[in-house]
Amino acid sequence: MIDVNFKLCDECATCISVCPVDAILLDDRIMVDEVRCISCGNCVSVCPMGALTIAKRDKTNMSAAQEGPSQ
């Protein structure tokens, strides 16, 4: 998963063009679709502001994210 630091992001949208799975959208701000994102790091490497990082998730958080919201 990719974390966005909104204080650093200038919404240049460079990250959108390099995402191979179209997981990054620009609405009011940059948003990363957690379901589509494959954490390839392309967006992180091209961000001129350093606003994107690959988030470290533990197995508990990853399992919960994959299962989706509880009912």
N, CA, C and O atoms as a Tripos MOL2 file, in Angstrom:
@<TRIPOS>MOLECULE
protein
  284   283    71     0     0
PROTEIN
NO_CHARGES

@<TRIPOS>ATOM
      1 N           0.8350   -1.1740    0.0000 N.3       1 MET1
      2 CA          0.0000    0.0000    0.0000 C.3       1 MET1
      3 C           0.8790    1.2360    0.0000 C.2       1 MET1
      4 O           1.9900    1.2230    0.5300 O.2       1 MET1
      5 N           0.3810    2.2840   -0.5890 N.am      2 ILE2
      6 CA          1.1090    3.5410   -0.6930 C.3       2 ILE2
      7 C           0.4630    4.5730    0.2250 C.2       2 ILE2
      8 O          -0.7550    4.7480    0.2320 O.2       2 ILE2
      9 N           1.3050    5.2510    0.9960 N.am      3 ASP3
     10 CA          0.8390    6.3540    1.8290 C.3       3 ASP3
     11 C           1.1550    7.6580    1.1220 C.2       3 ASP3
     12 O           2.2080    7.8000    0.5000 O.2       3 ASP3
     13 N           0.2290    8.6170    1.2210 N.am      4 VAL4
     14 CA          0.4130    9.9330    0.6220 C.3       4 VAL4
     15 C           0.5740   10.9590    1.7330 C.2       4 VAL4
     16 O          -0.2690   11.0480    2.6260 O.2       4 VAL4
     17 N           1.6480   11.7320    1.6830 N.am      5 ASN5
     18 CA          1.8340   12.8440    2.6040 C.3       5 ASN5
     19 C           1.2410   14.0700    1.9100 C.2       5 ASN5
     20 O           1.8630   14.6530    1.0220 O.2       5 ASN5
     21 N           0.0400   14.4510    2.3210 N.am      6 PHE6
     22 CA         -0.6820   15.5270    1.6550 C.3       6 PHE6
     23 C          -0.0310   16.8850    1.8680 C.2       6 PHE6
     24 O          -0.2890   17.8170    1.1060 O.2       6 PHE6
     25 N           0.8040   17.0130    2.8870 N.am      7 LYS7
     26 CA          1.5230   18.2750    3.0980 C.3       7 LYS7
     27 C           2.6090   18.4650    2.0380 C.2       7 LYS7
     28 O           2.9450   19.5960    1.6880 O.2       7 LYS7
     29 N           3.1570   17.3620    1.5270 N.am      8 LEU8
     30 CA          4.1970   17.4430    0.5070 C.3       8 LEU8
     31 C           3.6460   17.3880   -0.9150 C.2       8 LEU8
     32 O           4.2290   17.9680   -1.8310 O.2       8 LEU8
     33 N           2.5380   16.7020   -1.0980 N.am      9 CYS9
     34 CA          1.9740   16.4920   -2.4430 C.3       9 CYS9
     35 C           1.4980   17.8060   -3.0570 C.2       9 CYS9
     36 O           0.7160   18.5380   -2.4510 O.2       9 CYS9
     37 N           1.9840   18.0980   -4.2750 N.am     10 ASP10
     38 CA          1.5230   19.3010   -4.9780 C.3      10 ASP10
     39 C           0.5290   18.9590   -6.0940 C.2      10 ASP10
     40 O           0.2000   19.8030   -6.9290 O.2      10 ASP10
     41 N           0.0590   17.7100   -6.0930 N.am     11 GLU11
     42 CA         -0.9550   17.2360   -7.0420 C.3      11 GLU11
     43 C          -0.5280   17.3920   -8.5010 C.2      11 GLU11
     44 O          -1.3370   17.7310   -9.3640 O.2      11 GLU11
     45 N           0.7610   17.1390   -8.7630 N.am     12 CYS12
     46 CA          1.2680   17.2290  -10.1340 C.3      12 CYS12
     47 C           0.7710   16.0780  -11.0030 C.2      12 CYS12
     48 O           0.7680   16.1780  -12.2300 O.2      12 CYS12
     49 N           0.3510   14.9830  -10.3650 N.am     13 ALA13
     50 CA         -0.2220   13.8080  -11.0300 C.3      13 ALA13
     51 C           0.7960   12.9740  -11.8090 C.2      13 ALA13
     52 O           0.4050   12.1320  -12.6180 O.2      13 ALA13
     53 N           2.0740   13.1880  -11.5830 N.am     14 THR14
     54 CA          3.0980   12.3670  -12.2280 C.3      14 THR14
     55 C           2.9030   10.8990  -11.8700 C.2      14 THR14
     56 O           3.1040   10.0180  -12.7050 O.2      14 THR14
     57 N           2.5160   10.6440  -10.6370 N.am     15 CYS15
     58 CA          2.3250    9.2730  -10.1590 C.3      15 CYS15
     59 C           1.2210    8.5310  -10.9130 C.2      15 CYS15
     60 O           1.3010    7.3180  -11.1080 O.2      15 CYS15
     61 N           0.2120    9.2560  -11.3250 N.am     16 ILE16
     62 CA         -0.9160    8.6290  -12.0250 C.3      16 ILE16
     63 C          -0.4680    7.9780  -13.3260 C.2      16 ILE16
     64 O          -0.9110    6.8810  -13.6650 O.2      16 ILE16
     65 N           0.4050    8.6540  -14.0430 N.am     17 SER17
     66 CA          0.8230    8.1550  -15.3630 C.3      17 SER17
     67 C           1.7120    6.9160  -15.3000 C.2      17 SER17
     68 O           1.8400    6.2080  -16.2990 O.2      17 SER17
     69 N           2.3270    6.6370  -14.1550 N.am     18 VAL18
     70 CA          3.2190    5.4790  -14.0720 C.3      18 VAL18
     71 C           2.6050    4.2820  -13.3550 C.2      18 VAL18
     72 O           3.2530    3.2430  -13.2280 O.2      18 VAL18
     73 N           1.3790    4.4100  -12.8900 N.am     19 CYS19
     74 CA          0.7370    3.3030  -12.1810 C.3      19 CYS19
     75 C           0.2340    2.2630  -13.1860 C.2      19 CYS19
     76 O          -0.6270    2.5700  -14.0110 O.2      19 CYS19
     77 N           0.7680    1.0270  -13.1230 N.am     20 PRO20
     78 CA          0.3930    0.0140  -14.1010 C.3      20 PRO20
     79 C          -1.0130   -0.5510  -13.9160 C.2      20 PRO20
     80 O          -1.5340   -1.2230  -14.8050 O.2      20 PRO20
     81 N          -1.6240   -0.2820  -12.7720 N.am     21 VAL21
     82 CA         -2.9580   -0.8370  -12.5030 C.3      21 VAL21
     83 C          -4.0110    0.2460  -12.2830 C.2      21 VAL21
     84 O          -5.1080   -0.0390  -11.8020 O.2      21 VAL21
     85 N          -3.6770    1.4860  -12.6360 N.am     22 ASP22
     86 CA         -4.6100    2.6150  -12.5070 C.3      22 ASP22
     87 C          -5.2120    2.7190  -11.1020 C.2      22 ASP22
     88 O          -6.4180    2.9060  -10.9430 O.2      22 ASP22
     89 N          -4.3510    2.5950  -10.0910 N.am     23 ALA23
     90 CA         -4.8250    2.6350   -8.7030 C.3      23 ALA23
     91 C          -4.7710    4.0370   -8.0950 C.2      23 ALA23
     92 O          -5.1960    4.2320   -6.9570 O.2      23 ALA23
     93 N          -4.2520    5.0160   -8.8450 N.am     24 ILE24
     94 CA         -4.1150    6.3690   -8.3050 C.3      24 ILE24
     95 C          -5.0560    7.3030   -9.0460 C.2      24 ILE24
     96 O          -5.0850    7.3450  -10.2750 O.2      24 ILE24
     97 N          -5.8170    8.0450   -8.2710 N.am     25 LEU25
     98 CA         -6.7990    8.9810   -8.8200 C.3      25 LEU25
     99 C          -6.5550   10.3680   -8.2560 C.2      25 LEU25
    100 O          -6.0370   10.5090   -7.1480 O.2      25 LEU25
    101 N          -6.9240   11.3900   -9.0080 N.am     26 LEU26
    102 CA         -6.8800   12.7560   -8.5170 C.3      26 LEU26
    103 C          -8.2910   13.3010   -8.5230 C.2      26 LEU26
    104 O          -8.8790   13.5370   -9.5780 O.2      26 LEU26
    105 N          -8.8260   13.4960   -7.3320 N.am     27 ASP27
    106 CA        -10.1410   14.1110   -7.1810 C.3      27 ASP27
    107 C          -9.8800   15.4730   -6.5460 C.2      27 ASP27
    108 O          -9.3970   16.3750   -7.2300 O.2      27 ASP27
    109 N         -10.1750   15.6450   -5.2990 N.am     28 ASP28
    110 CA         -9.7700   16.8560   -4.5910 C.3      28 ASP28
    111 C          -8.3040   16.7640   -4.2080 C.2      28 ASP28
    112 O          -7.6400   17.7790   -3.9970 O.2      28 ASP28
    113 N          -7.8070   15.5340   -4.1200 N.am     29 ARG29
    114 CA         -6.4090   15.2580   -3.8030 C.3      29 ARG29
    115 C          -6.0730   13.8700   -4.3360 C.2      29 ARG29
    116 O          -6.9590   13.1330   -4.7690 O.2      29 ARG29
    117 N          -4.7910   13.5160   -4.3010 N.am     30 ILE30
    118 CA         -4.3550   12.1990   -4.7680 C.3      30 ILE30
    119 C          -4.9060   11.1270   -3.8310 C.2      30 ILE30
    120 O          -4.7870   11.2280   -2.6100 O.2      30 ILE30
    121 N          -5.5030   10.1120   -4.4210 N.am     31 MET31
    122 CA         -6.0400    8.9970   -3.6520 C.3      31 MET31
    123 C          -5.5110    7.6940   -4.2550 C.2      31 MET31
    124 O          -5.4260    7.5550   -5.4750 O.2      31 MET31
    125 N          -5.1580    6.7500   -3.3940 N.am     32 VAL32
    126 CA         -4.6730    5.4480   -3.8450 C.3      32 VAL32
    127 C          -5.7160    4.3920   -3.4900 C.2      32 VAL32
    128 O          -6.0980    4.2430   -2.3290 O.2      32 VAL32
    129 N          -6.1660    3.6720   -4.4980 N.am     33 ASP33
    130 CA         -7.1430    2.6010   -4.3030 C.3      33 ASP33
    131 C          -6.4180    1.3970   -3.6940 C.2      33 ASP33
    132 O          -5.6190    0.7420   -4.3630 O.2      33 ASP33
    133 N          -6.7020    1.1140   -2.4250 N.am     34 GLU34
    134 CA         -6.0180    0.0360   -1.7040 C.3      34 GLU34
    135 C          -6.2490   -1.3370   -2.3290 C.2      34 GLU34
    136 O          -5.3910   -2.2130   -2.2260 O.2      34 GLU34
    137 N          -7.3670   -1.5300   -2.9580 N.am     35 VAL35
    138 CA         -7.6750   -2.8290   -3.5610 C.3      35 VAL35
    139 C          -6.8630   -3.0420   -4.8340 C.2      35 VAL35
    140 O          -6.3570   -4.1390   -5.0710 O.2      35 VAL35
    141 N          -6.7370   -2.0150   -5.6450 N.am     36 ARG36
    142 CA         -6.0230   -2.1420   -6.9150 C.3      36 ARG36
    143 C          -4.5060   -2.0430   -6.7870 C.2      36 ARG36
    144 O          -3.7750   -2.6500   -7.5700 O.2      36 ARG36
    145 N          -4.0330   -1.2820   -5.8030 N.am     37 CYS37
    146 CA         -2.6000   -1.0220   -5.6480 C.3      37 CYS37
    147 C          -1.8280   -2.3280   -5.4170 C.2      37 CYS37
    148 O          -2.2040   -3.1460   -4.5780 O.2      37 CYS37
    149 N          -0.7420   -2.5040   -6.1780 N.am     38 ILE38
    150 CA          0.0980   -3.6920   -6.0330 C.3      38 ILE38
    151 C           1.4380   -3.3510   -5.3650 C.2      38 ILE38
    152 O           2.3330   -4.1940   -5.3060 O.2      38 ILE38
    153 N           1.5730   -2.1310   -4.8680 N.am     39 SER39
    154 CA          2.7820   -1.6590   -4.1710 C.3      39 SER39
    155 C           4.0530   -1.8780   -4.9820 C.2      39 SER39
    156 O           5.0750   -2.3050   -4.4460 O.2      39 SER39
    157 N           3.9820   -1.5840   -6.2740 N.am     40 CYS40
    158 CA          5.1480   -1.7610   -7.1470 C.3      40 CYS40
    159 C           6.2110   -0.6900   -6.9080 C.2      40 CYS40
    160 O           7.3910   -0.9080   -7.1820 O.2      40 CYS40
    161 N           5.7900    0.4650   -6.3980 N.am     41 GLY41
    162 CA          6.7350    1.5300   -6.0950 C.3      41 GLY41
    163 C           7.0150    2.4880   -7.2360 C.2      41 GLY41
    164 O           7.8100    3.4140   -7.0690 O.2      41 GLY41
    165 N           6.3930    2.2990   -8.3850 N.am     42 ASN42
    166 CA          6.6150    3.2070   -9.5150 C.3      42 ASN42
    167 C           6.2990    4.6470   -9.1360 C.2      42 ASN42
    168 O           7.0610    5.5620   -9.4490 O.2      42 ASN42
    169 N           5.1840    4.8410   -8.4690 N.am     43 CYS43
    170 CA          4.7640    6.1900   -8.0920 C.3      43 CYS43
    171 C           5.7340    6.8230   -7.1010 C.2      43 CYS43
    172 O           6.0240    8.0170   -7.1780 O.2      43 CYS43
    173 N           6.2270    6.0200   -6.1820 N.am     44 VAL44
    174 CA          7.1760    6.4990   -5.1750 C.3      44 VAL44
    175 C           8.4440    7.0030   -5.8600 C.2      44 VAL44
    176 O           8.9780    8.0520   -5.4990 O.2      44 VAL44
    177 N           8.9190    6.2510   -6.8460 N.am     45 SER45
    178 CA         10.1800    6.5990   -7.4960 C.3      45 SER45
    179 C          10.0840    7.8440   -8.3790 C.2      45 SER45
    180 O          11.0970    8.5090   -8.5960 O.2      45 SER45
    181 N           8.9000    8.1820   -8.8940 N.am     46 VAL46
    182 CA          8.7890    9.3480   -9.7750 C.3      46 VAL46
    183 C           8.2650   10.6000   -9.0800 C.2      46 VAL46
    184 O           8.2760   11.6740   -9.6800 O.2      46 VAL46
    185 N           7.8170   10.4990   -7.8620 N.am     47 CYS47
    186 CA          7.2420   11.6620   -7.1760 C.3      47 CYS47
    187 C           8.3240   12.7100   -6.9170 C.2      47 CYS47
    188 O           9.2530   12.4560   -6.1510 O.2      47 CYS47
    189 N           8.2170   13.8900   -7.5460 N.am     48 PRO48
    190 CA          9.2510   14.9130   -7.3740 C.3      48 PRO48
    191 C           9.2410   15.5540   -5.9860 C.2      48 PRO48
    192 O          10.2230   16.1810   -5.5890 O.2      48 PRO48
    193 N           8.1650   15.4060   -5.2640 N.am     49 MET49
    194 CA          8.0290   16.0210   -3.9430 C.3      49 MET49
    195 C           8.3460   15.0580   -2.8010 C.2      49 MET49
    196 O           8.4370   15.4770   -1.6470 O.2      49 MET49
    197 N           8.5170   13.7650   -3.1120 N.am     50 GLY50
    198 CA          8.7590   12.7740   -2.0690 C.3      50 GLY50
    199 C           7.5510   12.5620   -1.1820 C.2      50 GLY50
    200 O           7.6820   12.2300   -0.0040 O.2      50 GLY50
    201 N           6.3700   12.7540   -1.7550 N.am     51 ALA51
    202 CA          5.1280   12.6810   -0.9860 C.3      51 ALA51
    203 C           4.5670   11.2690   -0.8580 C.2      51 ALA51
    204 O           3.6350   11.0430   -0.0860 O.2      51 ALA51
    205 N           5.1170   10.3290   -1.5950 N.am     52 LEU52
    206 CA          4.6010    8.9610   -1.5800 C.3      52 LEU52
    207 C           5.6170    8.0100   -0.9610 C.2      52 LEU52
    208 O           6.8140    8.0980   -1.2360 O.2      52 LEU52
    209 N           5.1340    7.1130   -0.1330 N.am     53 THR53
    210 CA          5.9890    6.0880    0.4690 C.3      53 THR53
    211 C           5.2450    4.7610    0.4700 C.2      53 THR53
    212 O           4.0150    4.7170    0.5030 O.2      53 THR53
    213 N           6.0080    3.6950    0.4330 N.am     54 ILE54
    214 CA          5.4000    2.3700    0.5550 C.3      54 ILE54
    215 C           5.1950    2.1170    2.0370 C.2      54 ILE54
    216 O           6.1450    2.1170    2.8190 O.2      54 ILE54
    217 N           3.9460    1.9030    2.4100 N.am     55 ALA55
    218 CA          3.5940    1.6980    3.8150 C.3      55 ALA55
    219 C           3.9480    0.2850    4.2300 C.2      55 ALA55
    220 O           3.7570   -0.6690    3.4760 O.2      55 ALA55
    221 N           4.4610    0.1680    5.4240 N.am     56 LYS56
    222 CA          4.7460   -1.1440    5.9770 C.3      56 LYS56
    223 C           3.5290   -1.5980    6.7500 C.2      56 LYS56
    224 O           3.0580   -0.9060    7.6530 O.2      56 LYS56
    225 N           3.0310   -2.7460    6.3970 N.am     57 ARG57
    226 CA          1.8510   -3.3010    7.0610 C.3      57 ARG57
    227 C           2.2430   -4.6220    7.6960 C.2      57 ARG57
    228 O           2.9830   -5.4030    7.0980 O.2      57 ARG57
    229 N           1.7600   -4.8780    8.8910 N.am     58 ASP58
    230 CA          2.0130   -6.1850    9.4850 C.3      58 ASP58
    231 C           0.9680   -7.1700    8.9720 C.2      58 ASP58
    232 O          -0.0090   -6.7670    8.3410 O.2      58 ASP58
    233 N           1.1660   -8.4350    9.2360 N.am     59 LYS59
    234 CA          0.2750   -9.4670    8.6970 C.3      59 LYS59
    235 C          -1.1600   -9.2930    9.1780 C.2      59 LYS59
    236 O          -2.0930   -9.5970    8.4350 O.2      59 LYS59
    237 N          -1.3580   -8.8170   10.3930 N.am     60 THR60
    238 CA         -2.7080   -8.6050   10.9120 C.3      60 THR60
    239 C          -3.4240   -7.5440   10.0960 C.2      60 THR60
    240 O          -4.5700   -7.7380    9.6900 O.2      60 THR60
    241 N          -2.7510   -6.4140    9.8500 N.am     61 ASN61
    242 CA         -3.3540   -5.3440    9.0660 C.3      61 ASN61
    243 C          -3.5840   -5.7650    7.6260 C.2      61 ASN61
    244 O          -4.5970   -5.4030    7.0280 O.2      61 ASN61
    245 N          -2.6490   -6.5320    7.0600 N.am     62 MET62
    246 CA         -2.7990   -6.9660    5.6810 C.3      62 MET62
    247 C          -3.9860   -7.9120    5.5500 C.2      62 MET62
    248 O          -4.7340   -7.8250    4.5770 O.2      62 MET62
    249 N          -4.1700   -8.7970    6.4960 N.am     63 SER63
    250 CA         -5.2910   -9.7280    6.4320 C.3      63 SER63
    251 C          -6.6090   -8.9850    6.5240 C.2      63 SER63
    252 O          -7.5450   -9.2900    5.7850 O.2      63 SER63
    253 N          -6.6940   -8.0250    7.4110 N.am     64 ALA64
    254 CA         -7.9190   -7.2390    7.5640 C.3      64 ALA64
    255 C          -8.2150   -6.4420    6.3000 C.2      64 ALA64
    256 O          -9.3690   -6.3480    5.8810 O.2      64 ALA64
    257 N          -7.1800   -5.8690    5.6920 N.am     65 ALA65
    258 CA         -7.3740   -5.0890    4.4730 C.3      65 ALA65
    259 C          -7.8510   -5.9720    3.3360 C.2      65 ALA65
    260 O          -8.6920   -5.5530    2.5410 O.2      65 ALA65
    261 N          -7.3300   -7.1850    3.2430 N.am     66 GLN66
    262 CA         -7.7310   -8.0890    2.1720 C.3      66 GLN66
    263 C          -9.1560   -8.5910    2.3650 C.2      66 GLN66
    264 O          -9.8660   -8.8340    1.3900 O.2      66 GLN66
    265 N          -9.5740   -8.7470    3.6040 N.am     67 GLU67
    266 CA        -10.9170   -9.2490    3.8790 C.3      67 GLU67
    267 C         -11.9700   -8.1720    3.6990 C.2      67 GLU67
    268 O         -13.1390   -8.4790    3.4690 O.2      67 GLU67
    269 N         -11.5650   -6.9140    3.8020 N.am     68 GLY68
    270 CA        -12.5160   -5.8220    3.6670 C.3      68 GLY68
    271 C         -13.1430   -5.4970    4.9880 C.2      68 GLY68
    272 O         -12.8050   -6.1000    6.0060 O.2      68 GLY68
    273 N         -14.0660   -4.5360    4.9890 N.am     69 PRO69
    274 CA        -14.6890   -4.1070    6.2350 C.3      69 PRO69
    275 C         -15.5480   -5.2080    6.8370 C.2      69 PRO69
    276 O         -16.1860   -5.9830    6.1250 O.2      69 PRO69
    277 N         -15.5510   -5.2580    8.1650 N.am     70 SER70
    278 CA        -16.3840   -6.2700    8.8250 C.3      70 SER70
    279 C         -17.8270   -5.8310    8.8290 C.2      70 SER70
    280 O         -18.1310   -4.6380    8.8400 O.2      70 SER70
    281 N         -18.6900   -6.7810    8.8190 N.am     71 GLN71
    282 CA        -20.1430   -6.5010    8.7370 C.3      71 GLN71
    283 C         -20.7550   -6.3910   10.0950 C.2      71 GLN71
    284 O         -21.9580   -6.1600   10.2140 O.2      71 GLN71
@<TRIPOS>BOND
     1     1     2 1
     2     2     3 1
     3     3     4 2
     4     3     5 am
     5     5     6 1
     6     6     7 1
     7     7     8 2
     8     7     9 am
     9     9    10 1
    10    10    11 1
    11    11    12 2
    12    11    13 am
    13    13    14 1
    14    14    15 1
    15    15    16 2
    16    15    17 am
    17    17    18 1
    18    18    19 1
    19    19    20 2
    20    19    21 am
    21    21    22 1
    22    22    23 1
    23    23    24 2
    24    23    25 am
    25    25    26 1
    26    26    27 1
    27    27    28 2
    28    27    29 am
    29    29    30 1
    30    30    31 1
    31    31    32 2
    32    31    33 am
    33    33    34 1
    34    34    35 1
    35    35    36 2
    36    35    37 am
    37    37    38 1
    38    38    39 1
    39    39    40 2
    40    39    41 am
    41    41    42 1
    42    42    43 1
    43    43    44 2
    44    43    45 am
    45    45    46 1
    46    46    47 1
    47    47    48 2
    48    47    49 am
    49    49    50 1
    50    50    51 1
    51    51    52 2
    52    51    53 am
    53    53    54 1
    54    54    55 1
    55    55    56 2
    56    55    57 am
    57    57    58 1
    58    58    59 1
    59    59    60 2
    60    59    61 am
    61    61    62 1
    62    62    63 1
    63    63    64 2
    64    63    65 am
    65    65    66 1
    66    66    67 1
    67    67    68 2
    68    67    69 am
    69    69    70 1
    70    70    71 1
    71    71    72 2
    72    71    73 am
    73    73    74 1
    74    74    75 1
    75    75    76 2
    76    75    77 am
    77    77    78 1
    78    78    79 1
    79    79    80 2
    80    79    81 am
    81    81    82 1
    82    82    83 1
    83    83    84 2
    84    83    85 am
    85    85    86 1
    86    86    87 1
    87    87    88 2
    88    87    89 am
    89    89    90 1
    90    90    91 1
    91    91    92 2
    92    91    93 am
    93    93    94 1
    94    94    95 1
    95    95    96 2
    96    95    97 am
    97    97    98 1
    98    98    99 1
    99    99   100 2
   100    99   101 am
   101   101   102 1
   102   102   103 1
   103   103   104 2
   104   103   105 am
   105   105   106 1
   106   106   107 1
   107   107   108 2
   108   107   109 am
   109   109   110 1
   110   110   111 1
   111   111   112 2
   112   111   113 am
   113   113   114 1
   114   114   115 1
   115   115   116 2
   116   115   117 am
   117   117   118 1
   118   118   119 1
   119   119   120 2
   120   119   121 am
   121   121   122 1
   122   122   123 1
   123   123   124 2
   124   123   125 am
   125   125   126 1
   126   126   127 1
   127   127   128 2
   128   127   129 am
   129   129   130 1
   130   130   131 1
   131   131   132 2
   132   131   133 am
   133   133   134 1
   134   134   135 1
   135   135   136 2
   136   135   137 am
   137   137   138 1
   138   138   139 1
   139   139   140 2
   140   139   141 am
   141   141   142 1
   142   142   143 1
   143   143   144 2
   144   143   145 am
   145   145   146 1
   146   146   147 1
   147   147   148 2
   148   147   149 am
   149   149   150 1
   150   150   151 1
   151   151   152 2
   152   151   153 am
   153   153   154 1
   154   154   155 1
   155   155   156 2
   156   155   157 am
   157   157   158 1
   158   158   159 1
   159   159   160 2
   160   159   161 am
   161   161   162 1
   162   162   163 1
   163   163   164 2
   164   163   165 am
   165   165   166 1
   166   166   167 1
   167   167   168 2
   168   167   169 am
   169   169   170 1
   170   170   171 1
   171   171   172 2
   172   171   173 am
   173   173   174 1
   174   174   175 1
   175   175   176 2
   176   175   177 am
   177   177   178 1
   178   178   179 1
   179   179   180 2
   180   179   181 am
   181   181   182 1
   182   182   183 1
   183   183   184 2
   184   183   185 am
   185   185   186 1
   186   186   187 1
   187   187   188 2
   188   187   189 am
   189   189   190 1
   190   190   191 1
   191   191   192 2
   192   191   193 am
   193   193   194 1
   194   194   195 1
   195   195   196 2
   196   195   197 am
   197   197   198 1
   198   198   199 1
   199   199   200 2
   200   199   201 am
   201   201   202 1
   202   202   203 1
   203   203   204 2
   204   203   205 am
   205   205   206 1
   206   206   207 1
   207   207   208 2
   208   207   209 am
   209   209   210 1
   210   210   211 1
   211   211   212 2
   212   211   213 am
   213   213   214 1
   214   214   215 1
   215   215   216 2
   216   215   217 am
   217   217   218 1
   218   218   219 1
   219   219   220 2
   220   219   221 am
   221   221   222 1
   222   222   223 1
   223   223   224 2
   224   223   225 am
   225   225   226 1
   226   226   227 1
   227   227   228 2
   228   227   229 am
   229   229   230 1
   230   230   231 1
   231   231   232 2
   232   231   233 am
   233   233   234 1
   234   234   235 1
   235   235   236 2
   236   235   237 am
   237   237   238 1
   238   238   239 1
   239   239   240 2
   240   239   241 am
   241   241   242 1
   242   242   243 1
   243   243   244 2
   244   243   245 am
   245   245   246 1
   246   246   247 1
   247   247   248 2
   248   247   249 am
   249   249   250 1
   250   250   251 1
   251   251   252 2
   252   251   253 am
   253   253   254 1
   254   254   255 1
   255   255   256 2
   256   255   257 am
   257   257   258 1
   258   258   259 1
   259   259   260 2
   260   259   261 am
   261   261   262 1
   262   262   263 1
   263   263   264 2
   264   263   265 am
   265   265   266 1
   266   266   267 1
   267   267   268 2
   268   267   269 am
   269   269   270 1
   270   270   271 1
   271   271   272 2
   272   271   273 am
   273   273   274 1
   274   274   275 1
   275   275   276 2
   276   275   277 am
   277   277   278 1
   278   278   279 1
   279   279   280 2
   280   279   281 am
   281   281   282 1
   282   282   283 1
   283   283   284 2
@<TRIPOS>SUBSTRUCTURE
     1 MET1         2 RESIDUE 1 A MET
     2 ILE2         6 RESIDUE 1 A ILE
     3 ASP3        10 RESIDUE 1 A ASP
     4 VAL4        14 RESIDUE 1 A VAL
     5 ASN5        18 RESIDUE 1 A ASN
     6 PHE6        22 RESIDUE 1 A PHE
     7 LYS7        26 RESIDUE 1 A LYS
     8 LEU8        30 RESIDUE 1 A LEU
     9 CYS9        34 RESIDUE 1 A CYS
    10 ASP10       38 RESIDUE 1 A ASP
    11 GLU11       42 RESIDUE 1 A GLU
    12 CYS12       46 RESIDUE 1 A CYS
    13 ALA13       50 RESIDUE 1 A ALA
    14 THR14       54 RESIDUE 1 A THR
    15 CYS15       58 RESIDUE 1 A CYS
    16 ILE16       62 RESIDUE 1 A ILE
    17 SER17       66 RESIDUE 1 A SER
    18 VAL18       70 RESIDUE 1 A VAL
    19 CYS19       74 RESIDUE 1 A CYS
    20 PRO20       78 RESIDUE 1 A PRO
    21 VAL21       82 RESIDUE 1 A VAL
    22 ASP22       86 RESIDUE 1 A ASP
    23 ALA23       90 RESIDUE 1 A ALA
    24 ILE24       94 RESIDUE 1 A ILE
    25 LEU25       98 RESIDUE 1 A LEU
    26 LEU26      102 RESIDUE 1 A LEU
    27 ASP27      106 RESIDUE 1 A ASP
    28 ASP28      110 RESIDUE 1 A ASP
    29 ARG29      114 RESIDUE 1 A ARG
    30 ILE30      118 RESIDUE 1 A ILE
    31 MET31      122 RESIDUE 1 A MET
    32 VAL32      126 RESIDUE 1 A VAL
    33 ASP33      130 RESIDUE 1 A ASP
    34 GLU34      134 RESIDUE 1 A GLU
    35 VAL35      138 RESIDUE 1 A VAL
    36 ARG36      142 RESIDUE 1 A ARG
    37 CYS37      146 RESIDUE 1 A CYS
    38 ILE38      150 RESIDUE 1 A ILE
    39 SER39      154 RESIDUE 1 A SER
    40 CYS40      158 RESIDUE 1 A CYS
    41 GLY41      162 RESIDUE 1 A GLY
    42 ASN42      166 RESIDUE 1 A ASN
    43 CYS43      170 RESIDUE 1 A CYS
    44 VAL44      174 RESIDUE 1 A VAL
    45 SER45      178 RESIDUE 1 A SER
    46 VAL46      182 RESIDUE 1 A VAL
    47 CYS47      186 RESIDUE 1 A CYS
    48 PRO48      190 RESIDUE 1 A PRO
    49 MET49      194 RESIDUE 1 A MET
    50 GLY50      198 RESIDUE 1 A GLY
    51 ALA51      202 RESIDUE 1 A ALA
    52 LEU52      206 RESIDUE 1 A LEU
    53 THR53      210 RESIDUE 1 A THR
    54 ILE54      214 RESIDUE 1 A ILE
    55 ALA55      218 RESIDUE 1 A ALA
    56 LYS56      222 RESIDUE 1 A LYS
    57 ARG57      226 RESIDUE 1 A ARG
    58 ASP58      230 RESIDUE 1 A ASP
    59 LYS59      234 RESIDUE 1 A LYS
    60 THR60      238 RESIDUE 1 A THR
    61 ASN61      242 RESIDUE 1 A ASN
    62 MET62      246 RESIDUE 1 A MET
    63 SER63      250 RESIDUE 1 A SER
    64 ALA64      254 RESIDUE 1 A ALA
    65 ALA65      258 RESIDUE 1 A ALA
    66 GLN66      262 RESIDUE 1 A GLN
    67 GLU67      266 RESIDUE 1 A GLU
    68 GLY68      270 RESIDUE 1 A GLY
    69 PRO69      274 RESIDUE 1 A PRO
    70 SER70      278 RESIDUE 1 A SER
    71 GLN71      282 RESIDUE 1 A GLN
